[in-house]
C-alpha cells in the first residue's frame, strides 16, 4: 500500500525561536499601533515575516494570526491572494519580467524566455546559489518604459535580452547593480522590511526614490500646454476657457 497525501500542511506550524519571536513581536506591536483596527495591519505584517525568512512560511502565517487574533485560514487567504508574498524560499534578488500586453509586444516575452535559458530556471524558480529568483509579472504601471524588468520592485526600464542578461550576471557575481530610476538595490529581505513600513536607513536611498520619470510626465506636460523642447505651445485649458469667456463678454 502506498502512502496517500492530500497536500495538507502538517499542523500546528512550528513557532519562531524565542529570540526571533521576541524581536518580531516588538516590530509587530509598532506596526499594529498605526491602525485603529489591529487586523488592518495584516498586509505589513506579512511583509515583516518575509523580512525574516524571505517568504511567508507556515510559521509566519501562525505568527500573524497569533498577534492579530485571526485564524491561520484568514491569514492564508490574504497571503495567497497577493503575488508580492512569496510562498516558498526565494533568492536575494527577485527578478520579475513584465509580460503584460505592451511589455510583451515590445520584447518582454523574449527577455523572459532568454533569461530562463540563461539562468537555467523556470518561472518562479531560483538559481542554485540562492541569489536570483525569476518570474513573469503583470503590469507594473511603467508601460511608457516598456519592456520593463523589476528587481526587488525597483525599475529597470527599456530592457533588451542582452541588457537583462548582463544585469542578472552582475547580480550573480555580486557586482553593483543600479536601477534606471529609484532607490539603490537591497536584498529581498531588506526590501520586505521597508514594505512593512520601517524606514530605509541607507544614506541617500530615500532621496534617490524620486518621483515619476520623464516619459511618464510627457502627457501631463502636453495637457498643461507645455513642450519639453519648445516651451509653452498652447494655453492650459483653464486659461483658454477664461480667455474665451472674456471674448464672449466683449461681444
Residue, then its C-alpha position, 0 to 999 in steps of 0.5 A: x500500500x502506498x502512502x496517500x497525501x492530500x497536500x495538507x500542511x502538517x499542523x500546528x506550524x512550528x513557532x519562531x525561536x524565542x529570540x526571533x519571536x521576541x524581536x518580531x513581536x516588538x516590530x509587530x506591536x509598532x506596526x499594529x499601533x498605526x491602525x485603529x483596527x489591529x487586523x488592518x495591519x495584516x498586509x505589513x505584517x506579512x511583509x515583516x515575516x518575509x523580512x525574516x525568512x524571505x517568504x511567508x512560511x507556515x510559521x509566519x502565517x501562525x505568527x500573524x494570526x497569533x498577534x492579530x487574533x485571526x485564524x491561520x485560514x484568514x491569514x492564508x487567504x490574504x497571503x495567497x491572494x497577493x503575488x508580492x508574498x512569496x510562498x516558498x524560499x526565494x533568492x536575494x534578488x527577485x527578478x520579475x519580467x513584465x509580460x503584460x500586453x505592451x511589455x510583451x509586444x515590445x520584447x518582454x516575452x523574449x527577455x523572459x524566455x532568454x533569461x530562463x535559458x540563461x539562468x537555467x530556471x523556470x518561472x518562479x524558480x531560483x538559481x542554485x546559489x540562492x541569489x536570483x529568483x525569476x518570474x513573469x509579472x503583470x503590469x507594473x504601471x511603467x508601460x511608457x518604459x516598456x519592456x520593463x524588468x523589476x528587481x526587488x520592485x525597483x525599475x529597470x526600464x527599456x530592457x533588451x535580452x542582452x541588457x537583462x542578461x548582463x544585469x542578472x550576471x552582475x547580480x550573480x557575481x555580486x557586482x553593483x547593480x543600479x536601477x534606471x530610476x529609484x532607490x539603490x538595490x537591497x536584498x529581498x529581505x531588506x526590501x520586505x522590511x521597508x514594505x512593512x513600513x520601517x524606514x530605509x536607513x541607507x544614506x541617500x536611498x530615500x532621496x534617490x526614490x524620486x518621483x515619476x520619470x520623464x516619459x511618464x510626465x510627457x502627457x501631463x506636460x502636453x495637457x498643461x500646454x507645455x513642450x519639453x523642447x519648445x516651451x509653452x505651445x498652447x494655453x492650459x485649458x483653464x486659461x483658454x476657457x477664461x480667455x474665451x469667456x472674456x471674448x464672449x463678454x466683449x461681444 
